[in-house]
Amino acid sequence: MSVLVIGSGGREHALARAIAADPSVSAVHVAPGNPGTASFATNHPVSITDPDAVAALASQLGADLVVVGPEAPLVAGVADAVRKAGIACFGASQQAAKLEGSKVFAKEVMAAAGVPTAQSRYCTTPEEVEAALEEFGAPHVVKDDGLAAGKGVVVTDDEQEALEHAAGCQAVVVEEYLKGPEVSLFVITDGETALAMQPAQDFKRVGDEDEGPNTGGMGAYSPLPWAPKDLQQRVLDEVALPTLAEMRRRGTPFTGLLYCGLALTDKGIRVIEFNARFGDPETQALMALVDSPMGEVLYRAATGTLAELGELRWRDEYAVTVVLAADGYPGEPEKGGRIELPEDTEDAWTIQAGTALDAKGNLVADGGRVLAVVGRGKDLRTARGAAYTHAGAIDFPTGFHRYDIAEKAAVEQIENSYSEEQQ
């Protein structure tokens, strides 16, 4: 099987790496890819939000499967164009991708499907925003209704900051604050059958102790030793399957990856958001642990035969992802900084994201989140140690990272008021 992965970030590097390890996969192509993917796959230039260009590239390569990584191509209709060209595609249709592309649409689907989520108000004027902030009180949660690369959400006690964020968006969703640990749970689906991956947790704030502005994610780990044992099944029953049924009822079945962003509250599971693609940086940790052949898994999801696969298999280990970002991120990142990488090992390796090669062929920073280091081990302490030892061996003077990824979970300090008995 020949597979084409669309995207250039850490998520796509991790996916392509896992797909390449599948014995049934003979060739992996990535478009446009990065210097990291070029070490084991073939990179191709393409405009990832141009559906016709992506479909043409897939046809030219004779790809058996196209895997769309980021959200923007899905919202642009890339999956539709690829399928129209007669090629299997893992990724939501343009209509189904509205689950991520519009927060208000996602809320409508959740309401119709009976999926538990935060109370919210859709606002298009400053007056509406002010009224909603007053109704729900602090902490204030304000979300850009459209795509914002993981940085469209503000959670703050400062009403002025909330108002200013809303003023910079055409429309926002103001929500009640959900108290409880957050969980990312990814569901692979062909529209009917759904397979839940292991739960993961990511770290959205730029600084240690969750200080500073939101980012696209500064690290992640999986599995979650503190999470209820039945969490995957409960999310399938209460969230994913009802949502998939509602999408089928609307005539826009959802296939691909349904990302369920959850809060485990004292009232039970609540959905914070849906995304229509693998999350970054959780994917880097999950791909380190999945033991099923990912090429086959994604092909079955793309061709409606997921039911024949059975359950996903997992290594009996933990993985921790630590993101190295360029100075200035999440504002204007400093580009061009030289990077020297240590050799990858069985227990720790580097995933590239915002990287490029300069005129002399040297690896340099070319984005905000530049690298992600993955450490794997028999427990969280071991996995953290592997990740941070490897990160410490990277020579990247104009980069920085958090030092507390998975730290509280490793020392069993996660406060979790959710219980397995709650309905």
Salt bridges, closest charged atoms under 4 A:
GLU12 OE2 - ARG11 NE 2.68
GLU71 OE1 - ARG277 NE 3.22
GLU100 OE2 - ARG277 NH2 2.77
GLU135 OE2 - ARG121 NH2 2.66
GLU175 OE2 - LYS107 NZ 2.96
GLU175 OE1 - LYS143 NZ 3.25
GLU182 OE1 - LYS204 NZ 3.42
GLU192 OE2 - ARG248 NE 3.70
ASP202 OD1 - LYS204 NZ 2.86
ASP210 OD1 - ARG402 NH1 3.11
ASP230 OD2 - ARG234 NH2 3.48
GLU238 OE2 - ARG234 NE 3.57
GLU246 OE2 - ARG249 NH2 2.77
GLU246 OE2 - ARG250 NE 2.72
ASP266 OD1 - LYS267 NZ 3.97
ASP280 OD1 - ARG369 NH1 3.58
GLU296 OE2 - ARG300 NE 3.03
GLU308 OE1 - ARG300 NH1 2.93
GLU317 OE1 - ARG315 NE 2.65
GLU317 OE1 - ARG376 NE 3.83
GLU340 OE2 - ARG338 NH2 3.45
ASP344 OD1 - HIS390 NE2 3.82
GLU346 OE2 - ARG376 NH2 2.94
ASP379 OD2 - LYS378 NZ 3.71
ASP404 OD1 - ARG402 NE 2.86
